[in-house]
Amino acid sequence: MILIGFKLSVVLVLLLDFTGYSVEGLCSVEHCTDTTRCILSKDRKSCKCARGYYADQCDKNAHIKVMCGRDYITIRAVEDFFKYHNVPLESLHLPNKSCRAQREVIDGVPYYMSKISKDKYLTCGGRPLEKNFTHISYSLSLLSDPRVIGNIIRHPVIKMDYTCVYPYIRRVSLPFPVIPFSSETVMRVDELDATIQMMLYTDHTYTKAFSSAPTIELRDKVYVEVTVTEPADFFLLRINECWATQSPQPNTTEGSVHTLLLNGCVNDQTVFFLNVSEGQSGRNGEGSTVRYSFDMFRFTAEPHDLYLHCTVQLCEPDDHTSCIPNCNSISKREAVRADPIQGLLSYGPIRIEMPNRPPSSIVTAVVLPVAGVWTVGFFLIILITVAKAGSRRLAQTEEH
């Protein structure tokens, strides 16, 4: 089963008892000033932290994250979030208490996380699968045991609901395989594999991709699409560089090279980014699909076939600022994030449709002039012969 996307549906509930009374993290009213992190009640006498934030001033981010892989489902949050609510690691589990959470340190930050394979989904207490014609949904909850002191419960119980959505693929038999002409690469971000694909389309509608090596006339538009196919509509995609070579090797030192995009910005005056939904001008790095066009060209030296190469970078969904390149100033244009995770895509060959040419220069310069000389000479001989014959007849007439 291939991941097509996942639904980040994380709900945090702090239960004060078993009656169902719930709040989403209490905070101090006098410190509740940031509405994106802290929510005041209508009477302004109480407040609660927005989803994902905690502490008395709601100034700490729990960094709750759901990851849906090909064969696993994971949820995690920073350790400090659970310690703030006095929830020990050993009390965290899925609906089946035998499926416990673990502690893991990532880039120096400790997290509490639950990771299970999809084979153990039902065993660990996953809710019944929700299936329609196109998708299957997996839904789980991460829970904490209540801490009972005597006959009372003072510390909150945590419940996090989360959902992963996968495609429900139905295979259709065809009389022959349809294999699109495309380039594909797989990148890993944290623990999630992402698949990126590059294809060329026949026109600006981006509805029909070339199914074999395309042949394009000079100055015609070349329509390129680079998209994250798995997981769909989650990561932001940025194209850092695109260049054309005369050989399939992207880093070759042989032959000519022409750069179309550099540091996410246009390096060829014919390049235009296109909006995915409207077909109008767009930007690089604002979604999971990037489309751009350029005018077809060829190198002065043979071979004239082109190979297109692009380096791509994935950004987190909330990373719009750093994912969209700023191409207004030279200094900012060169400021690419340090050590980004990049992938390389290559496509080709792209063939140039050459116009029909006249016969070779040798035929034009030698054969035709020689033929012309023979033709003129033939007519001169005829004229001289006719003139001589006329002269003889005139002389005979005068004698008689």
Steps between C-alpha positions, in 0.01 A plus 500: 500500500637840401457805716316781322465738791418515864265697713666675791205472729654528844268576789639562847262460791586528868237308702466608859282203591301221339184708454621656176571853622791621284724799435790539260770619740435765767696824498527835681245757381735792561756345267254403226600760239584297189172383344680248277622313810253592773119513485300713745148408605213732404482641851881538497525330839672185380718388214641190337799433279448454129554150366865403517606767755539472875639665819355783710559752222431257213845589372628145451441289191445128550606433138234233462563321174329213317698297246333256263743269326453217257479243777489691829308774681670728755408784733746692716529807726785651701571341839463832684134521398420178685716592799318834532173309535659242734442216253779240528615300197391168651138617510478571123348236275262437210147370572655157553724563801756248379596744224711744701671827406877539485749780565724602212752782460500670157758770426563535871130546589326226703155388382234260622367312200285209393593317181318189380494305176174487309496126563450574871239770444199293605694319774595832661140623505466693177147607412318318217639594161306767313499420130355666194566451131833687510638500856548301820525678837686367806408669830674452836519659844797545731382491861647537847389311811346714776717542808282395791587635844279333759156536351564818299668597172681830495725482193354518149455213258628562146329376186631566151289391201671476164417371152698381196337487157627262230381437143271209431653380174307282257708343226365499145639264237595656168586330171842664517683697771486879501832629630527880523832654408606655832770526764445400864708523817440406865608729785487431873397776741516401866346153482277558198584400144384748237481432125554785254425474128595720203302486175463704181156583362377575151338838579413756769202298629733235647248228418703280265857397578745385237511119496824482302797724430340830391595681181451877529564782252731788582332784696195285581404487869628209709263428792668342804329369814678383816271362770505305824294189422539329841387631742285729290416855611712491817853624436579828331726455199770737384710463184848633572674455167412382148745468214523337158790288373587319179554169682290300750754559781389804704849593624689434180790725402465413134285694258296814558288588804220757527353603838125571519453540878762592759441509879127475435498806273466552125832492314354495148278787384249262341432308824161563668352330808134406459222480757383141541129573537451801272762452230625856561832619639602327823792463738759241581459334840139592580352148466577134445500550121717742302431576135712711269554551129787610279557556129660207318860552391792295374873509552714630216705179484364151443339295646192720511304276743448646850493339843327696775619472863352657815594495868200516734452570870214408733372735771270442796137609443539806724834604346366738233743782581823311436361277223405783262823654364543875513630598157479878543852554630830335413601447864171332595494305175824327598389429857386138468432311824803320632519129415143457366386149417512493121410252228602488134264440208601450135289484184588430141581495229299798377544510123497811285282495188727641230338684203524342154817627336587538126757260344854522619719802426713293259197435280392861524843655442646259242238289322255779433756750361654231275155407370436867430822535299413195287150639436629842391766338279240278333288801409803689366591208272144495363511876438836481322380207282182688404701814421744314272215326318334836440822645364541213247145541367550876462825448301335245265213740429739785401690270257181417314 
